[in-house]
């Protein structure tokens, strides 16, 4: 299943609900395009909901890092919520868990942008 992203807004935060595979060749490009599209539209607070990601590879992790850097460079913030155990493990092993702000529930995550 390719990556699908739906967008919704809560307060001043744009939430990207992702579902499927965040892998090289399709998922990474879909995520990149979505992040750029939102930043170009003036969005500054992005929350990526990873609850329904079934698979992630190094390209997907790389794209999350790239999205974070791109948002930061444009004066925005990108945070992660609802990490499946496998993704949390990868972020722990790579020490990227210290780079991202990660939340277990959406309410806390949205409030953190306040």
MOTA-V995993 format. One record per backbone hydrogen bond with DSSP energy under -1.0 kcal/mol. CO is the residue of the C=O (numbers start at 1). NH is the residue of the N-H. If there is no record, write none. Layout:
BEGIN
CO,NH  CO,NH
END
This chain:
BEGIN
1,21  4,19  6,17  8,15  10,13  13,10  14,47  15,8  16,49  17,6  19,4  20,54  21,23  22,57  23,26  23,28  26,30  27,31  28,32  29,33  30,34  31,35  32,36  33,37  34,38  35,39  36,40  37,41  38,43  39,42  44,77  45,14  46,79  47,16  48,81  49,18  50,53  52,20  55,22  57,61  58,62  59,63  60,64  61,65  62,66  63,67  64,68  65,69  66,70  67,71  68,72  69,73  70,74  71,76  72,75  77,46  79,48  80,103  81,50  84,88  85,89  86,90  87,91  88,92  89,93  90,94  91,97  92,95  95,98  96,99  96,100  101,80  103,82  105,109  106,110  107,111  108,112  110,113  111,114
END
